[in-house]
Amino acid sequence: MLDARYLPRCYQDDPNISDCFISAANSLNENVRSGISEIGLRPLDSFVSPDFNLTLESPISDVYVAFKRFTLYQVHSYRFTTADVRPKDGVLEGQVMLSELGMSANFEAQGHVVGVALNGLGYGRIGLENVACDFSIKWPKEGTCNELNLEISCKIEDLKVSNITGLPGADSIRAVLNLSSQLIASEAAPACSSIFQALLKSYLRRLCRQYA
């Protein structure tokens, strides 16, 4: 049974439950930074994900990347800006903002991003500015936790490549990518949405199974 007295509580019959959720979630930044064991939440600064592969395809980009030790920084600095909590319908929707978000990883890439070739093994670190993610969580009132559904769609205002090594011409690649930083941010947004969705869906389903 969940026993974390410092966690704020919201109640299903509260007519202002959506406002309560925003206030409660935003009060936990420092707690989630170091993790909340009672709900199985690992520390979020920094957060190392399982290895994964990603394909980015658009009219101006086509690249396959295999990531190892993909690490997120400053996730704990989130701010929920809107929420629509409907317990009777099994729905939680809203938007969360991250003014700054860092990412780093070892990678193997094959392809190109906005005309810049990325081929080979390397290491990279980037910083994202003003990431706004709309989310929708729908959980089944009956059935299994595997039926819990999550959709995330993010927009990124800007992206800076602070470090890239290993690839031929790495310094030139970094400079060219940063010259088109807002375009790169737009191209990267669907990939970030997919990453966040996969990581959070896995956690929410574990949480569902633990407390269902």
CYANA upper distance limits for C-alpha pairs under 8 A (distance plus 0.5 A):
  1 MET  CA    211 TYR  CA      7.77
  2 LEU  CA     38 GLU  CA      6.92
  2 LEU  CA     39 ILE  CA      7.92
  2 LEU  CA    211 TYR  CA      8.28
  3 ASP  CA     38 GLU  CA      7.40
  4 ALA  CA     38 GLU  CA      6.90
  7 LEU  CA     24 ALA  CA      8.48
  7 LEU  CA     28 LEU  CA      8.38
  8 PRO  CA     24 ALA  CA      6.04
  9 ARG  CA     24 ALA  CA      7.68
 10 CYS  CA     14 ASP  CA      7.91
 10 CYS  CA     17 ILE  CA      6.78
 10 CYS  CA     20 CYS  CA      6.47
 10 CYS  CA     21 PHE  CA      7.06
 10 CYS  CA     24 ALA  CA      8.33
 11 TYR  CA     17 ILE  CA      7.18
 12 GLN  CA     17 ILE  CA      7.30
 12 GLN  CA     87 PRO  CA      6.81
 13 ASP  CA     17 ILE  CA      8.15
 16 ASN  CA     20 CYS  CA      6.75
 17 ILE  CA     21 PHE  CA      6.57
 17 ILE  CA     85 VAL  CA      7.09
 18 SER  CA     22 ILE  CA      6.94
 18 SER  CA     83 ALA  CA      6.01
 18 SER  CA     84 ASP  CA      5.93
 18 SER  CA     85 VAL  CA      5.60
 19 ASP  CA     23 SER  CA      6.76
 19 ASP  CA     83 ALA  CA      7.78
 20 CYS  CA     24 ALA  CA      6.46
 21 PHE  CA     25 ALA  CA      6.41
 21 PHE  CA     83 ALA  CA      7.87
 21 PHE  CA     85 VAL  CA      8.25
 22 ILE  CA     26 ASN  CA      6.56
 22 ILE  CA     80 PHE  CA      6.30
 22 ILE  CA     81 THR  CA      7.62
 22 ILE  CA     82 THR  CA      7.53
 22 ILE  CA     83 ALA  CA      7.08
 23 SER  CA     27 SER  CA      6.68
 24 ALA  CA     28 LEU  CA      7.39
 25 ALA  CA     29 ASN  CA      8.21
 25 ALA  CA     80 PHE  CA      7.65
 26 ASN  CA     78 TYR  CA      8.00
 26 ASN  CA     79 ARG  CA      6.35
 26 ASN  CA     80 PHE  CA      6.87
 28 LEU  CA     32 VAL  CA      6.62
 29 ASN  CA     33 ARG  CA      6.74
 29 ASN  CA     76 HIS  CA      5.71
 29 ASN  CA     77 SER  CA      6.65
 29 ASN  CA     78 TYR  CA      7.70
 30 GLU  CA     34 SER  CA      7.45
 30 GLU  CA     76 HIS  CA      7.40
 31 ASN  CA     35 GLY  CA      6.61
 31 ASN  CA     36 ILE  CA      6.99
 32 VAL  CA     36 ILE  CA      6.45
 32 VAL  CA     41 LEU  CA      7.84
 32 VAL  CA     42 ARG  CA      8.25
 32 VAL  CA     43 PRO  CA      6.63
 32 VAL  CA     44 LEU  CA      6.60
 32 VAL  CA     76 HIS  CA      6.53
 33 ARG  CA     43 PRO  CA      5.84
 33 ARG  CA     44 LEU  CA      5.39
 33 ARG  CA     45 ASP  CA      5.80
 33 ARG  CA     46 SER  CA      8.49
 33 ARG  CA     75 VAL  CA      8.29
 33 ARG  CA     76 HIS  CA      5.64
 34 SER  CA     42 ARG  CA      7.88
 34 SER  CA     43 PRO  CA      4.90
 34 SER  CA     44 LEU  CA      7.06
 34 SER  CA     45 ASP  CA      7.49
 35 GLY  CA     41 LEU  CA      5.81
 35 GLY  CA     42 ARG  CA      5.12
 35 GLY  CA     43 PRO  CA      4.30
 35 GLY  CA     44 LEU  CA      7.00
 36 ILE  CA     40 GLY  CA      6.81
 36 ILE  CA     41 LEU  CA      5.48
 36 ILE  CA     42 ARG  CA      7.12
 36 ILE  CA     43 PRO  CA      7.93
 37 SER  CA     41 LEU  CA      6.24
 37 SER  CA     42 ARG  CA      7.61
 39 ILE  CA    207 LEU  CA      7.32
 40 GLY  CA    207 LEU  CA      7.68
 41 LEU  CA    203 TYR  CA      8.42
 42 ARG  CA     47 PHE  CA      8.13
 43 PRO  CA     47 PHE  CA      6.86
 44 LEU  CA     72 LEU  CA      8.17
 44 LEU  CA     73 TYR  CA      7.82
 44 LEU  CA     74 GLN  CA      7.67
 44 LEU  CA     75 VAL  CA      6.27
 44 LEU  CA     76 HIS  CA      6.30
 45 ASP  CA     72 LEU  CA      7.73
 45 ASP  CA     73 TYR  CA      5.84
 45 ASP  CA     74 GLN  CA      6.01
 45 ASP  CA     75 VAL  CA      6.90
 45 ASP  CA     76 HIS  CA      7.01
 46 SER  CA     71 THR  CA      7.13
 46 SER  CA     72 LEU  CA      6.20
 46 SER  CA     73 TYR  CA      5.34
 46 SER  CA     74 GLN  CA      7.37
 46 SER  CA     75 VAL  CA      8.24
 47 PHE  CA     71 THR  CA      5.96
 47 PHE  CA     72 LEU  CA      5.61
 47 PHE  CA     73 TYR  CA      7.16
 48 VAL  CA     69 ARG  CA      6.54
 48 VAL  CA     70 PHE  CA      6.20
 48 VAL  CA     71 THR  CA      4.88
 48 VAL  CA     72 LEU  CA      7.00
 49 SER  CA     69 ARG  CA      7.08
 49 SER  CA     70 PHE  CA      6.10
 49 SER  CA     71 THR  CA      6.79
 49 SER  CA    199 LEU  CA      8.23
 50 PRO  CA     68 LYS  CA      8.06
 50 PRO  CA     69 ARG  CA      7.56
 50 PRO  CA     70 PHE  CA      7.86
 51 ASP  CA     66 ALA  CA      8.22
 51 ASP  CA     67 PHE  CA      6.16
 51 ASP  CA     68 LYS  CA      5.33
 51 ASP  CA     69 ARG  CA      6.81
 51 ASP  CA     70 PHE  CA      7.31
 52 PHE  CA     66 ALA  CA      6.59
 52 PHE  CA     67 PHE  CA      6.00
 52 PHE  CA     68 LYS  CA      7.54
 53 ASN  CA     64 TYR  CA      7.94
 53 ASN  CA     65 VAL  CA      6.22
 53 ASN  CA     66 ALA  CA      4.79
 53 ASN  CA     67 PHE  CA      6.45
 54 LEU  CA     64 TYR  CA      6.35
 54 LEU  CA     65 VAL  CA      5.79
 54 LEU  CA     66 ALA  CA      6.90
 54 LEU  CA     67 PHE  CA      8.41
 54 LEU  CA    191 ALA  CA      8.01
 55 THR  CA     62 ASP  CA      7.98
 55 THR  CA     63 VAL  CA      6.32
 55 THR  CA     64 TYR  CA      4.94
 55 THR  CA     65 VAL  CA      6.86
 55 THR  CA    191 ALA  CA      8.49
 56 LEU  CA     61 SER  CA      7.27
 56 LEU  CA     62 ASP  CA      6.09
 56 LEU  CA     63 VAL  CA      5.83
 56 LEU  CA     64 TYR  CA      6.95
 56 LEU  CA    191 ALA  CA      7.21
 57 GLU  CA     61 SER  CA      6.01
 57 GLU  CA     62 ASP  CA      5.00
 57 GLU  CA     63 VAL  CA      7.16
 58 SER  CA     62 ASP  CA      6.85
 58 SER  CA    187 GLU  CA      8.23
 60 ILE  CA    113 VAL  CA      7.35
 60 ILE  CA    114 VAL  CA      5.53
 60 ILE  CA    115 GLY  CA      7.37
 61 SER  CA    111 GLY  CA      8.45
 61 SER  CA    112 HIS  CA      6.24
 61 SER  CA    113 VAL  CA      4.91
 61 SER  CA    114 VAL  CA      5.65
 61 SER  CA    115 GLY  CA      7.47
 61 SER  CA    187 GLU  CA      8.12
 62 ASP  CA    111 GLY  CA      6.13
 62 ASP  CA    112 HIS  CA      5.99
 62 ASP  CA    113 VAL  CA      6.82
 63 VAL  CA    109 ALA  CA      7.40
 63 VAL  CA    110 GLN  CA      6.11
 63 VAL  CA    111 GLY  CA      4.55
 63 VAL  CA    112 HIS  CA      5.80
 63 VAL  CA    113 VAL  CA      7.13
 63 VAL  CA    118 LEU  CA      8.14
 64 TYR  CA    109 ALA  CA      6.22
 64 TYR  CA    110 GLN  CA      5.82
 64 TYR  CA    111 GLY  CA      6.78
 65 VAL  CA    107 PHE  CA      6.98
 65 VAL  CA    108 GLU  CA      6.08
 65 VAL  CA    109 ALA  CA      4.91
 65 VAL  CA    110 GLN  CA      7.02
 66 ALA  CA    107 PHE  CA      5.98
 66 ALA  CA    108 GLU  CA      5.69
 66 ALA  CA    109 ALA  CA      7.06
 67 PHE  CA    105 ALA  CA      6.73
 67 PHE  CA    106 ASN  CA      6.38
 67 PHE  CA    107 PHE  CA      5.07
 67 PHE  CA    108 GLU  CA      7.27
 68 LYS  CA    105 ALA  CA      6.45
 68 LYS  CA    106 ASN  CA      5.63
 68 LYS  CA    107 PHE  CA      6.56
 69 ARG  CA    104 SER  CA      8.39
 69 ARG  CA    105 ALA  CA      5.91
 69 ARG  CA    106 ASN  CA      6.79
 70 PHE  CA    103 MET  CA      7.66
 70 PHE  CA    104 SER  CA      6.30
 70 PHE  CA    105 ALA  CA      4.83
 70 PHE  CA    106 ASN  CA      7.50
 71 THR  CA    103 MET  CA      6.05
 71 THR  CA    104 SER  CA      5.73
 71 THR  CA    105 ALA  CA      6.66
 72 LEU  CA    101 LEU  CA      7.76
 72 LEU  CA    102 GLY  CA      6.21
 72 LEU  CA    103 MET  CA      5.22
 72 LEU  CA    104 SER  CA      7.32
 73 TYR  CA    101 LEU  CA      6.41
 73 TYR  CA    102 GLY  CA      5.19
 73 TYR  CA    103 MET  CA      6.66
 74 GLN  CA    100 GLU  CA      7.49
 74 GLN  CA    101 LEU  CA      6.04
 74 GLN  CA    102 GLY  CA      7.09
 75 VAL  CA     98 LEU  CA      7.81
 75 VAL  CA    101 LEU  CA      6.92
 77 SER  CA     98 LEU  CA      6.89
 77 SER  CA     99 SER  CA      8.20
 77 SER  CA    100 GLU  CA      8.26
 78 TYR  CA     96 VAL  CA      7.06
 78 TYR  CA     97 MET  CA      6.12
 78 TYR  CA     98 LEU  CA      5.30
 78 TYR  CA     99 SER  CA      8.05
 79 ARG  CA     96 VAL  CA      6.04
 79 ARG  CA     97 MET  CA      5.64
 79 ARG  CA     98 LEU  CA      7.00
 80 PHE  CA     94 GLY  CA      8.16
 80 PHE  CA     95 GLN  CA      6.47
 80 PHE  CA     96 VAL  CA      4.71
 80 PHE  CA     97 MET  CA      6.70
 81 THR  CA     94 GLY  CA      7.97
 81 THR  CA     95 GLN  CA      6.22
 81 THR  CA     96 VAL  CA      6.25
 81 THR  CA     97 MET  CA      7.44
 82 THR  CA     94 GLY  CA      5.42
 82 THR  CA     95 GLN  CA      5.74
 82 THR  CA     96 VAL  CA      7.80
 83 ALA  CA     92 LEU  CA      7.59
 83 ALA  CA     93 GLU  CA      6.07
 83 ALA  CA     94 GLY  CA      4.53
 83 ALA  CA     95 GLN  CA      7.12
 84 ASP  CA     91 VAL  CA      8.31
 84 ASP  CA     92 LEU  CA      6.25
 84 ASP  CA     93 GLU  CA      5.59
 84 ASP  CA     94 GLY  CA      6.44
 85 VAL  CA     91 VAL  CA      6.64
 85 VAL  CA     92 LEU  CA      5.14
 85 VAL  CA     93 GLU  CA      7.06
 86 ARG  CA     90 GLY  CA      6.60
 86 ARG  CA     91 VAL  CA      5.64
 86 ARG  CA     92 LEU  CA      6.74
 87 PRO  CA     91 VAL  CA      6.68
 87 PRO  CA     92 LEU  CA      8.22
 90 GLY  CA    138 LYS  CA      6.01
 90 GLY  CA    139 TRP  CA      5.65
 90 GLY  CA    140 PRO  CA      6.93
 90 GLY  CA    141 LYS  CA      7.09
 91 VAL  CA    136 SER  CA      7.78
 91 VAL  CA    137 ILE  CA      6.24
 91 VAL  CA    138 LYS  CA      5.16
 91 VAL  CA    139 TRP  CA      7.15
 92 LEU  CA    136 SER  CA      6.40
 92 LEU  CA    137 ILE  CA      5.56
 92 LEU  CA    138 LYS  CA      7.04
 93 GLU  CA    134 ASP  CA      8.11
 93 GLU  CA    135 PHE  CA      6.04
 93 GLU  CA    136 SER  CA      4.83
 93 GLU  CA    137 ILE  CA      6.64
 94 GLY  CA    134 ASP  CA      6.28
 94 GLY  CA    135 PHE  CA      6.07
 94 GLY  CA    136 SER  CA      7.27
 95 GLN  CA    132 ALA  CA      7.36
 95 GLN  CA    133 CYS  CA      6.01
 95 GLN  CA    134 ASP  CA      4.86
 95 GLN  CA    135 PHE  CA      6.55
 96 VAL  CA    132 ALA  CA      6.47
 96 VAL  CA    133 CYS  CA      5.89
 96 VAL  CA    134 ASP  CA      7.13
 96 VAL  CA    135 PHE  CA      8.42
 97 MET  CA    130 ASN  CA      7.26
 97 MET  CA    131 VAL  CA      6.16
 97 MET  CA    132 ALA  CA      5.12
 97 MET  CA    133 CYS  CA      6.89
 98 LEU  CA    129 GLU  CA      7.97
 98 LEU  CA    130 ASN  CA      6.13
 98 LEU  CA    131 VAL  CA      5.53
 98 LEU  CA    132 ALA  CA      7.06
 99 SER  CA    128 LEU  CA      8.45
 99 SER  CA    129 GLU  CA      5.96
 99 SER  CA    130 ASN  CA      4.64
 99 SER  CA    131 VAL  CA      6.67
100 GLU  CA    127 GLY  CA      7.52
100 GLU  CA    128 LEU  CA      6.21
100 GLU  CA    129 GLU  CA      5.36
100 GLU  CA    130 ASN  CA      6.61
100 GLU  CA    131 VAL  CA      7.83
101 LEU  CA    127 GLY  CA      6.29
101 LEU  CA    128 LEU  CA      5.56
101 LEU  CA    129 GLU  CA      7.13
101 LEU  CA    131 VAL  CA      8.19
102 GLY  CA    125 ARG  CA      7.85
102 GLY  CA    126 ILE  CA      6.37
102 GLY  CA    127 GLY  CA      5.01
102 GLY  CA    128 LEU  CA      6.67
103 MET  CA    125 ARG  CA      6.13
103 MET  CA    126 ILE  CA      5.89
103 MET  CA    127 GLY  CA      6.93
104 SER  CA    123 TYR  CA      7.97
104 SER  CA    124 GLY  CA      6.04
104 SER  CA    125 ARG  CA      4.65
104 SER  CA    126 ILE  CA      6.91
105 ALA  CA    123 TYR  CA      6.29
105 ALA  CA    124 GLY  CA      6.24
105 ALA  CA    125 ARG  CA      7.25
106 ASN  CA    121 LEU  CA      8.12
106 ASN  CA    122 GLY  CA      6.34
106 ASN  CA    123 TYR  CA      4.87
106 ASN  CA    124 GLY  CA      7.09
107 PHE  CA    121 LEU  CA      6.25
107 PHE  CA    122 GLY  CA      5.91
107 PHE  CA    123 TYR  CA      6.46
107 PHE  CA    124 GLY  CA      8.16
108 GLU  CA    119 ASN  CA      7.85
108 GLU  CA    120 GLY  CA      5.92
108 GLU  CA    121 LEU  CA      4.87
108 GLU  CA    122 GLY  CA      6.86
109 ALA  CA    118 LEU  CA      6.28
109 ALA  CA    119 ASN  CA      5.53
109 ALA  CA    120 GLY  CA      5.91
109 ALA  CA    121 LEU  CA      7.06
110 GLN  CA    117 ALA  CA      8.47
110 GLN  CA    118 LEU  CA      6.27
110 GLN  CA    119 ASN  CA      4.98
110 GLN  CA    120 GLY  CA      7.09
111 GLY  CA    117 ALA  CA      6.47
111 GLY  CA    118 LEU  CA      6.01
111 GLY  CA    119 ASN  CA      6.69
112 HIS  CA    116 VAL  CA      5.65
112 HIS  CA    117 ALA  CA      4.74
112 HIS  CA    118 LEU  CA      5.79
112 HIS  CA    119 ASN  CA      8.39
113 VAL  CA    117 ALA  CA      7.13
113 VAL  CA    118 LEU  CA      7.83
113 VAL  CA    184 ILE  CA      8.24
114 VAL  CA    184 ILE  CA      7.90
116 VAL  CA    173 ILE  CA      7.52
116 VAL  CA    176 VAL  CA      8.26
116 VAL  CA    177 LEU  CA      8.10
118 LEU  CA    167 LEU  CA      7.90
119 ASN  CA    167 LEU  CA      7.42
120 GLY  CA    166 GLY  CA      8.13
120 GLY  CA    167 LEU  CA      6.42
121 LEU  CA    166 GLY  CA      6.47
121 LEU  CA    167 LEU  CA      6.83
122 GLY  CA    164 ILE  CA      7.55
122 GLY  CA    165 THR  CA      5.91
122 GLY  CA    166 GLY  CA      4.63
122 GLY  CA    167 LEU  CA      6.15
123 TYR  CA    163 ASN  CA      8.29
123 TYR  CA    164 ILE  CA      6.10
123 TYR  CA    165 THR  CA      5.79
123 TYR  CA    166 GLY  CA      6.91
124 GLY  CA    161 VAL  CA      8.10
124 GLY  CA    162 SER  CA      8.32
124 GLY  CA    163 ASN  CA      5.90
124 GLY  CA    164 ILE  CA      4.76
124 GLY  CA    165 THR  CA      7.00
125 ARG  CA    161 VAL  CA      6.68
125 ARG  CA    162 SER  CA      6.22
125 ARG  CA    163 ASN  CA      5.58
125 ARG  CA    164 ILE  CA      6.98
126 ILE  CA    159 LEU  CA      7.41
126 ILE  CA    160 LYS  CA      6.05
126 ILE  CA    161 VAL  CA      4.88
126 ILE  CA    162 SER  CA      5.90
126 ILE  CA    163 ASN  CA      7.43
127 GLY  CA    159 LEU  CA      6.21
127 GLY  CA    160 LYS  CA      5.72
127 GLY  CA    161 VAL  CA      7.01
127 GLY  CA    162 SER  CA      7.53
128 LEU  CA    156 ILE  CA      7.41
128 LEU  CA    157 GLU  CA      8.19
128 LEU  CA    158 ASP  CA      6.43
128 LEU  CA    159 LEU  CA      5.06
128 LEU  CA    160 LYS  CA      7.06
128 LEU  CA    185 ALA  CA      8.27
129 GLU  CA    156 ILE  CA      7.06
129 GLU  CA    157 GLU  CA      6.31
129 GLU  CA    158 ASP  CA      5.65
129 GLU  CA    159 LEU  CA      6.72
130 ASN  CA    156 ILE  CA      6.50
130 ASN  CA    157 GLU  CA      5.98
130 ASN  CA    158 ASP  CA      7.67
131 VAL  CA    154 CYS  CA      7.17
131 VAL  CA    155 LYS  CA      6.25
131 VAL  CA    156 ILE  CA      5.08
131 VAL  CA    157 GLU  CA      7.02
132 ALA  CA    154 CYS  CA      5.96
132 ALA  CA    155 LYS  CA      5.80
132 ALA  CA    156 ILE  CA      7.07
133 CYS  CA    152 ILE  CA      6.93
133 CYS  CA    153 SER  CA      5.95
133 CYS  CA    154 CYS  CA      4.52
133 CYS  CA    155 LYS  CA      6.89
133 CYS  CA    193 SER  CA      8.21
134 ASP  CA    152 ILE  CA      6.21
134 ASP  CA    153 SER  CA      5.79
134 ASP  CA    154 CYS  CA      6.75
135 PHE  CA    150 LEU  CA      7.70
135 PHE  CA    151 GLU  CA      6.08
135 PHE  CA    152 ILE  CA      4.97
135 PHE  CA    153 SER  CA      7.03
136 SER  CA    149 ASN  CA      8.49
136 SER  CA    150 LEU  CA      6.18
136 SER  CA    151 GLU  CA      5.70
136 SER  CA    152 ILE  CA      7.14
137 ILE  CA    148 LEU  CA      7.96
137 ILE  CA    149 ASN  CA      6.27
137 ILE  CA    150 LEU  CA      5.10
137 ILE  CA    151 GLU  CA      7.16
138 LYS  CA    148 LEU  CA      6.40
138 LYS  CA    149 ASN  CA      5.68
138 LYS  CA    150 LEU  CA      7.02
139 TRP  CA    145 CYS  CA      8.08
139 TRP  CA    147 GLU  CA      7.49
139 TRP  CA    148 LEU  CA      4.96
139 TRP  CA    149 ASN  CA      6.83
140 PRO  CA    144 THR  CA      7.83
140 PRO  CA    145 CYS  CA      7.87
140 PRO  CA    147 GLU  CA      6.98
140 PRO  CA    148 LEU  CA      6.63
143 GLY  CA    147 GLU  CA      7.61
144 THR  CA    148 LEU  CA      8.24
145 CYS  CA    205 ARG  CA      6.16
145 CYS  CA    208 CYS  CA      6.30
145 CYS  CA    209 ARG  CA      6.57
146 ASN  CA    205 ARG  CA      6.83
148 LEU  CA    204 LEU  CA      8.48
148 LEU  CA    205 ARG  CA      7.20
149 ASN  CA    201 LYS  CA      7.92
150 LEU  CA    197 GLN  CA      7.26
150 LEU  CA    201 LYS  CA      6.61
151 GLU  CA    197 GLN  CA      7.01
152 ILE  CA    193 SER  CA      6.18
152 ILE  CA    194 SER  CA      7.96
152 ILE  CA    196 PHE  CA      7.86
152 ILE  CA    197 GLN  CA      6.25
153 SER  CA    190 PRO  CA      7.63
153 SER  CA    193 SER  CA      5.80
154 CYS  CA    189 ALA  CA      6.26
154 CYS  CA    190 PRO  CA      7.36
154 CYS  CA    192 CYS  CA      7.55
154 CYS  CA    193 SER  CA      5.88
155 LYS  CA    186 SER  CA      7.52
155 LYS  CA    189 ALA  CA      6.01
156 ILE  CA    185 ALA  CA      6.03
156 ILE  CA    186 SER  CA      6.80
156 ILE  CA    188 ALA  CA      8.42
156 ILE  CA    189 ALA  CA      6.45
157 GLU  CA    182 GLN  CA      6.97
157 GLU  CA    185 ALA  CA      7.05
157 GLU  CA    186 SER  CA      8.12
158 ASP  CA    181 SER  CA      6.50
158 ASP  CA    182 GLN  CA      5.30
158 ASP  CA    184 ILE  CA      8.40
158 ASP  CA    185 ALA  CA      5.82
159 LEU  CA    178 ASN  CA      8.12
159 LEU  CA    181 SER  CA      5.81
159 LEU  CA    182 GLN  CA      6.84
159 LEU  CA    184 ILE  CA      7.31
159 LEU  CA    185 ALA  CA      5.62
160 LYS  CA    178 ASN  CA      6.28
160 LYS  CA    181 SER  CA      6.65
161 VAL  CA    174 ARG  CA      6.52
161 VAL  CA    177 LEU  CA      7.68
161 VAL  CA    178 ASN  CA      6.77
162 SER  CA    174 ARG  CA      8.15
163 ASN  CA    174 ARG  CA      7.71
164 ILE  CA    170 ALA  CA      6.45
164 ILE  CA    171 ASP  CA      7.66
164 ILE  CA    174 ARG  CA      7.00
165 THR  CA    170 ALA  CA      6.11
165 THR  CA    171 ASP  CA      8.24
166 GLY  CA    170 ALA  CA      7.24
169 GLY  CA    173 ILE  CA      6.67
170 ALA  CA    174 ARG  CA      6.69
171 ASP  CA    175 ALA  CA      6.79
172 SER  CA    176 VAL  CA      6.64
173 ILE  CA    177 LEU  CA      6.58
174 ARG  CA    178 ASN  CA      6.64
175 ALA  CA    179 LEU  CA      6.81
176 VAL  CA    180 SER  CA      7.30
177 LEU  CA    181 SER  CA      6.52
177 LEU  CA    184 ILE  CA      7.47
180 SER  CA    184 ILE  CA      6.60
181 SER  CA    185 ALA  CA      6.55
182 GLN  CA    186 SER  CA      6.78
183 LEU  CA    187 GLU  CA      6.80
184 ILE  CA    188 ALA  CA      6.54
185 ALA  CA    189 ALA  CA      6.65
187 GLU  CA    191 ALA  CA      8.44
188 ALA  CA    192 CYS  CA      6.75
189 ALA  CA    193 SER  CA      6.66
190 PRO  CA    194 SER  CA      6.77
191 ALA  CA    195 ILE  CA      6.76
192 CYS  CA    196 PHE  CA      6.64
193 SER  CA    197 GLN  CA      6.50
194 SER  CA    198 ALA  CA      6.62
195 ILE  CA    199 LEU  CA      6.78
196 PHE  CA    200 LEU  CA      6.44
197 GLN  CA    201 LYS  CA      6.28
198 ALA  CA    202 SER  CA      6.78
199 LEU  CA    203 TYR  CA      7.03
200 LEU  CA    204 LEU  CA      6.57
201 LYS  CA    205 ARG  CA      6.65
202 SER  CA    206 ARG  CA      6.88
203 TYR  CA    207 LEU  CA      6.67
204 LEU  CA    208 CYS  CA      6.52
205 ARG  CA    209 ARG  CA      6.73
206 ARG  CA    210 GLN  CA      6.71
207 LEU  CA    211 TYR  CA      6.78
208 CYS  CA    212 ALA  CA      5.85
